Structures are given as C-alpha cells and as structure tokens.
C-alpha cells in the first residue's frame, strides 16, 4: 500500500474517533450540570485545557467568561463548530471527509456517503441552533454518527492492510482520549477536597463512566463505584473496548499484522515504542498508578502515545517524502 494512502486511512479513523470523544467530554459536563445539586460551577473551561485548545481559545476569546451559562455557550461553540480550532468536531469530521475523498477506492461507497452526510449535518446553520437548544440530543447524534461509521467499516471492509490501519488509528486515538476524559474528572472537575467521597463525587464518577459508555459494564465487573476501581477499569481492563490497555493490545496486533512481525518482537521504531508502552501497562496495577499520582501517570501515558504516533509516521508514512513535522495533527 502507498504510504500516502495508508496515512489517509489511518487519519480518517483518528479524526472520527476524536470527534466522537470531544462529544463525550462535553457530555461529561452536561451530565454534571444536570445531576449535581444546583449544578457544579467552573466545569467548562477545563474541557478546553483537556482538549489541548487553550492557546487557540485564549487568542480568540480571551479569559473573560461572564456567567457559567455564557461560558458554556462559548465553549460548546469552540469545541463543536469553530473552524479555526483543528480539534473541533466540525474540523475533525471535515478532515476525515477530505481524507476519505482522497482514498474513495479503498472504502465502501456507504462509508464515504455517511461521512459526507455527517459533514453537511454539522456545517448547516441549523446545527448550531440545535446544539444550543437541545445539547443532550445533539451530541448523542454526533456519537451515533460515529458509531454508524464504525459499523459500516466493520461490515464492509476486508481484513487487509486498510482495515488494520483504520483500527490502529482508531484505537490509539481512543486510548489517548480515554486518558484525557479520566484526567478531566480526577484532576480538574473535582476542585474541592471536601467533595471527595461525597454524593457529588459519586455522581461525577458515574458521569465519567457514562461518558465512555462503561457504567453498566463497570457495575457488572466491580459493583459499587470507587475511584480506584474506576481507574483500574478504564486503564488496565483487558476486555472493555474503551479501556486503555485493551486499546493498546489490539492496536499492537494491527501494527504487527501490517508489517508481518511476530508477536514479542519488533522490526521498526513504531513497534518498539508501542510494545514498550503496552508492556508498561500490562505489568502495572492500580496501586502503582495511584501511588505515582494519576495525573502524572496519565501525562506520561499521553507522552508515550504521542511517541508511538510519531513512530508510526516515521515507519510508514514518511517513506515517500522527506522527514517533516506530522502535518495531520
């Protein structure tokens, strides 16, 4: 497969997963506003920091917010529709659509048609009105559109290199976004120590699990919610599809399948970096994570995921061109 084709396919998956997870992060705050007594003030600005958009946001909107309601409207627009923010939902879907247009012959017609329809749904003027007036329904539709795209891919794409590059991109992005959602809750969304162990704390952890569609699976596995069990479930579980270790295990399978490398060995920098990161998690337990500090652990994890992404670019996508900064990010 040509490296430019492989790169486009890989980034289609990453952008679609990123768009879905922006909607999931927003859903965390929407659920908190709905469930906590009187709402929880100050939970909107941290979403911008967690999404890595603080610099762009400050340049456009400054530091003044006004009321929580005004802050919500501004940030929802920024994370959902702002064309100048590369990780807004609209920007991600637009770039996924453009990449899909370049490799239309590698995807089923239904997949491209769905992306095209999704893009026009977001770019229509009525979308901004619906996001403001019915945000719960709107962002549920965004997530459903992502589910449908993944379902089309799973139902129509042969299990060759194209499928493995799509799965690799989707799972690396999902691992990164799960870590960001967890970091938002643990490090930012609960600013008052007095809230730890309270009803508010329980509601926040439940909202976090719901944001990754993991509440029911968690309760079946662990029963009552507690912070250490939630961390164990979202970071180290080998069976839940949005757990970070699950994502790394499956991503490594696809990476090795692309190059034909036997499990337990490596032939390039991408395989070495990803296998090292997967091994770190596989031989870790939740006590190690908590004792190190969850925020610090997640920072190191995100750095490892970035390194793995750079390794994939250097090993597969920079073969036909001079080495350069990864233009897609």
Helices and strands as residue ranges (DSSP letters): H 3-35, H 45-50, H 54-61, H 68-81, H 89-102, G 104-106, H 109-123, H 125-133, H 135-156, H 161-183, I 184-189, G 193-195, H 199-211, H 215-222, H 227-231, I 232-236, H 244-259, H 269-282, H 286-292, H 294-312, I 313-317
